């Protein structure tokens, strides 16, 4: 039925479970392997939605309308059940009253419960009404509830989806998946700029150091881009363009919640970067939107995001980037630089986290954080990592710009 009902070629993936509570786990296991989820009823759909695992379009097979009317027809054939005095679960009161109105039956003595709950809780709802004589039987959408009620001797009718409802749901799910696939494949451009490289060349920052830093940054960006099947292109001496798809970028940014590449660049090279992400129908549009996102981030507008969709709308609030150098230097950074400069020997101004930690009397981890602060404030220059034959993290070296202490 699935292939016959699908309006587009598609592959159906079965995810069977014994209990609706397993729906969220099934969605997690499928992950990015599906473009849309189709649930057998509103119950597993609602459980998956409430747990927050639905990252793709989803829908469910309707159990109201024709499915409820078919269940009422089966109930009318059961001598123990009066369809005018039954209890119904899962379906909304509006669905129940609409079906009874279509049949010309009164619904005043029909009891309904649409609140979610465990199988035991819903079973107790039906049992109580039958025991009190307020209901002659139960109409349930849940197989587990039906099994319990039948074991307890309660007249029970399963509300099952009709073939027409299944075909309609498959049709809807296929269209949702096709649209999702198109959305995920949208062209996306990521612009990465390095404020430190954007600054004019100073005597304290020899050009060959800048060239080595550019090479190290380009190598790191290529490594990160390979993870999401993207391509990296240098734009100028201080910025790079990464071309990818919306789906791959969404995965790398936790749904556009965190800046791409920024944490890795900061960890490996001690650099702060500015990032703008843009989507578009063409490469030109995507790049223009990425530059607009970059400008909003640089302007520090709280309400703007670092990602802009193809309509020019910001997707999420942008995380604030660390403050860049410029203007009055922060006393904390100057104080740290002065303490390090006082213990430098032989005019050597290159340190790493371990040697700086010994000079400052702190752990290498704390020293690494302080050195990154110096970089942010323009008081130190990160050098390319010093890769040694020994295993482990390469030593990250920093050149202290002690010349900046002259005016302090």
N, C-alpha and C positions, 0 to 999 in steps of 0.2 A: 504493500500500500504506500509505503514511504516514497519509493522511487516513482511510482505512478502519480503521486500527488504533488511531487516537487516541481515547481515551475522552471527550475534551472538544474543543470547537472550538479549533483552533490554526493557526498559520501556520508552515510549514516553510521554513527558510532554508538553502540549500545552501552549503557551504564546501569546495570540492574542492581537493585538493593532489596534487602528484606524489610527494611523499615525506613519510613520517610526521613527520620533523623539522620540517616546516612547521606542525604542529598548533598550537603556541604562538602563532605569528604570526597564524594564522587566528582564534584566540580573542581576541587583542588587537584585531584589526580589527572583530570583531563587537561587542565591548564590551558596553555596556548595552542593545544592540539585541536581545538574546535573554534569555529567562528560564531556559533550561536548555540544556546542550550534550549531544549524543549523538554519541559517537565510533564509528567503524566497527570498532574492535577495541581490545583492552587497550593496545596499543602507543602510539598517539597520545594516548590518555587519560593514560597514565602519564607521557609526556613533558610534556604540558601541566600535569599536577599537580606534577611535580618543578620546573618552571620558575616556579611560583607565580602563574600567570595566571588560575587558576580562581577567580573571585569569585562564581560562580553554581553551582547544583547541576549535576552532570554524571554521566553513566553511559556505558556502552559496550555494543556488541553482543557477546554471549558467543560464543566460538569453541570452547569445550569442549563436552562432552556430545554432542548430536546432530550438531553441525558436525564434530567430530572423527570420530565414527562414520561419517558420510557420506564423509569423506575416506578413511577406511580401506577403505570399500566400493569406492571408485574405485581405490585402490591394489591391492586384490585382483584387479581386472580387468586390471591392468598386468602382463604376463608377466615383466617385469624386477624387480618388487618383491615381496618377501615381507613382509607386514604385521607379522610377528612380529620382523623385524630391520630396523627403520627408525630414523631420527632425527627428533625433533620439536622445534620452537622455540616460544618465547613462552608456551605453556601450562605450567601448574604440573605437577609430578610427580604430585600427587594427582589432577588432572583426567585425566592420561594413564592412570594405573592404574585409575581408575574406569571409563573407557570400555572398556578391555581386559577388565575384570572383567565388564562388561555383555555383552560379546561372547563371553566364555568363552575368551579367548586369553591366553597367558602374556605378560608384559611384561618378563621378565628381560633380554632382549636388545634392548630398546627404549631408545634414548638420548634424553634430553630436556635442554633448556637453556631456563630461564625468565628468565635474567639479561638485562637490556636491553643493547643494543649496536648499533654501526653495522652497516649492511647487509653490508659487507665482512667484518666479524668473524663474523657469524652464518653467512654463506656459507662461510667457512673452516671453521667447526665441522662443517657437513654434509659438505663436500668431504673433509676429513681422515678422517672415519669411513668413507666409501665407499671411499676410496683404500686404507685399511688393511684392508678386507674386513670391517669390523665392522657395516656397514649396507648394505642393498640399495637404499636410496632415501631421499629427504628429504620430510618433511611440513612445510610452512612456512606461517605466517600472513601473511608479508610479501611483497607483490607484487615489490618490488625484489630480494629474495633469490631468489624464484622465477625471475625473469628471468636473473639471474646464473648460477644453477645449471643452468638449461636451456641457456644458452650454453656452459657448460663440459661439457655432455653428461651431467650427473647426473640420473638418474630423479627427477622431482619431481612432487609433488601439492600443489596449493594447498588450504589449509583455508579454506573459504568459509562465511560465516554462512548458516544455513538461513532460509527465509522465516518459520518459526515464531519463530526467535531474533530476527529483525528486528522482527516484530510485538510481541513481548514487550518488547524494548528501547524501542520507540516508545511503548508504553503506559506504561512506567516513567518515561521522560523527560517525557512530557506531565503526569503526575501530579506529578513533581518541580517542573516549571515552574509549574504552577497553585499549588502550595503556596508556591513562592518569590514569586510575584506577590502572594499574600495577605500574606506576611510583609513584603514591601517596602512595601505600602500601609498598614501599621499606623500608627495615629495616634501622633504623637510631639510632645512639648512640650519646648521649650528655655526655661529660665528664665535671665535675665541680670540680675545685680545689680551695682551700682557702689558699692563701699564708701565712696568719696569723697563721693558724694551722700547716703549713708546717715548720715553724721556730722551732728551738730547744726550749725546755721548759726552761724558766728563773725563777728566784726567784720572779720576778715581775708578773709572770703569772702562778698561781697555777694550778696544773693538774685538780682539780675538776672543775675549771672555763672552762677549755678547753673541758672537758667532757660535761658540760652543754651546751656549745656553739655548740658542735657537735650534740647534741640531738635537739636543737632548729633549727639548719640548716637542719637536716634530716627531721624534722616535716614540715618545710616550703617547702622543695623540694617535699615532698610527696603531700602536698596540691596543689602545682603548677602542678605536674605531673598528678594528678587526672583530672585536667581540660582538658588534652589532651590524656587521656586514656593511660598513660605511666606508666612504673614501675621504681622504684628507688632502687639501690643497693649500699651500701657503699663499696668502693674499699679498702681504707686504712684509716688512722686516719686524712687525710686531703683532700680526694677526694671522689666523688660519680659518679656513672654511671646511666644515665637515658636511658631506651630503649623505643623507640617510632616508629612511621612511618613518612615518609617524609611529607605526607600531614598534619599531626597534628603539626609537628614542623614548617612547612611553615606558618601555620595559627598563631602559637604562636609568630613567629618572624617577622611578616609582610613581608613574602616572603624572609626570610633570610637577612633582613635589620637591625635587632636589635638583640643583644645578648639575648638568652633565660635565664630567671631566674635572671639575674644580677641586674636589677633595683629593683625587689621585695626584694632580699636579702639585697641590700644596704639600702633600705628604712626601712625594719623591723629590721635588725640586725646590720646595720652600717658597713657591711663587703664588701670589694671588692673581686670579684671572677674572676677566669680565666676560660674560656669556650671554648671547641672545639666540633664541630659537624661533624660527619662522616657518610656516607652512604656506603652500601656494599651489595653484594649478600649473604654474610653470616655474622653472628655476629662477627666473628673474623676480617673480612675485615672492617666492619663498625667501630669497636673499633680502629683498626689500623689507619684508616683515621681520626677518631676523635683525636687520639693522634698526628697525623701529623698536623692537624689544630691547636691544642693546642700549639704545638712547634712553629708554624709560628706566632701565636699571641704573645707568650712570647718573641720571637725574635724581635718583633716590626717591621716586614716587612710590609711596607705600602701597597704593591700590593697584599698581600695575604689575604684570607678571613678566617673567623672563622668557615666556613662550607666547607666541601670537599665532592664532589659527589663520586659515586661508581667507577668512573674512575680515581679518585685521583686528580681531578681538583677543584680549589677554585671557589666557587660560586659568592661571592660578596666581595668587600673590607671590611676588618675587622675594626670595630670601635676601636680606641685606648683605652685601659683600663687606669684607673687612675694610676699614678706612685705609685709603692710599696716602702715599707721601705727598707732601705739598702743604704750604702754609707753615704755621708754627709747629715745631717738633714737640712731641709729647715728652714730658720730663722723665717718665719711667724709662723710655727707650734710651734717652741720653744718659741717664744714670747707669744703666746696664752697660752701655758702650764705654763709659768712663771707667767703670770698674774693670772691664776686660782690658782696656788700653793700658791701665796702670800695671798690669801683670804680663803684658806681652814682652817677649825677649827677642833681642837681635833684630828688631824692626819687622819681624814676621807678623803679618796681620791676618793670616789665614787660620781659622779654627774649625773644629767640628764639635758635635754635641758633647763628646766625652771630655775633650780638653777644656771647653768652655765651662762644663760642669765642675771640673776640678778648680778652675780659677774662681768661680762664683760660690763654691761650696754647696752645690745643689746636685740632684740626680741628673744623669744624661737626658732623661725624658723631660724634666723641667727646663734644662738648658736648651733642648731642641725647640721647645715652645718659645723661650725668650729670644732665640736667634731668629725664629720666624717673625716675631714681633719687630725685631730690628729691620728685617727685610721690608715689612709692611710700612715702616716709618722712614725708609730710605737711608738707614744707617748701616746696612750690610748688603753685600751682593752675593747671591747664591751661585756657587760654581757647579759645573756638571758633576754628578756623583762619581766618586773615586772607586772604580770597580777593581777589586783585588781578587787574586786566585782563591782566597779563602771563601767558604760558603757563608751565607747570611746576607743581611741587608748591606748594600754598598755604603761607604762612608760619604755623607753629605758634607761638603766643605763650604764655608762661608768666608768671604773676604770682608773684614771690618773696615768701614770707611771712617777711619779715625780723624781724617781731615775735617770732618763736620763738627768736631769738638772745639775748633778754634774760636767760634763765636759764643761759646757757652761756658 
